[in-house]
């Protein structure tokens, strides 16, 4: 199937747009009347005339289910993982699984989209890291290693793709999504997590989605190769 150019303002592809930060980003883009392609394992509950859904597990080798695009103004790769454990319990397979979802999935998404994006004016890619890359945290060796690779990937692509495609990364702190549900499963944990942040609250998925929307849009047309910390001050402020 070929998706042709349309009357919609712009066309964005969101991998993992059915839940969490990805779902909030999809909603924000739709509010601005953009055309959005959601690529996820399961469809979201949102229905909109400007929203298309394609079922795909990014860990699969077969990507032929995706449409042939005529234009892609922005790509956001939102799938991720949180695997927290002491080093004595870390297995090689844990690192492999984290790299599969966080880095290799992003690699495949970018390789699929770039041939079209390089022909689309002012196109942009947004990837996701974590505050734990900059701010060392106990038990984060698996996720911090994988996301550190994503940050390096971001900067390398920004150099390689300039000036045709901008590439940036967002590094959130703990955000209230389904992925972090186990870490925020009761009021005591929520309160303790909020208190660790200088702004004294847990991040909301809309906080991160709005930052991603900025990096995808024309307002950030002179921004590339950056890691934007949306973390309540965790990475840089002590109070």
Number of C-alpha atoms within 10 A of each C-alpha: 8 9 10 9 12 11 7 12 11 19 23 25 23 24 26 27 28 23 21 22 26 25 22 21 28 29 20 17 22 17 10 11 15 19 24 27 22 26 23 22 16 16 18 15 9 10 10 11 9 15 18 14 20 16 14 20 18 22 14 8 9 10 15 8 10 16 12 14 17 16 22 27 24 26 26 30 24 25 24 20 17 14 15 16 14 11 12 7 10 15 10 9 9 14 16 14 18 21 22 18 19 27 25 18 22 25 15 14 20 18 11 15 19 19 14 16 25 20 15 17 12 20 27 30 28 26 25 25 28 27 24 22 20 15 13 12 11 11 16 17 19 25 26 24 15 25 25 20 16 23 24 14 19 25 18 13 19 22 14 13 17 13 12 17 24 29 30 25 28 23 22 23 24 25 24 18 15 12 17 14 11 10 16 20 10 10 9 10 13 15 14 14 19 17 13 16 21 16 15 14 18 21 21 16 20 19 17 25 22 16 17 25 20 14 27 26 16 13 10 14 15 9 15 24 19 17 21 18 21 20 24 21 17 20 21 12 10 9 7
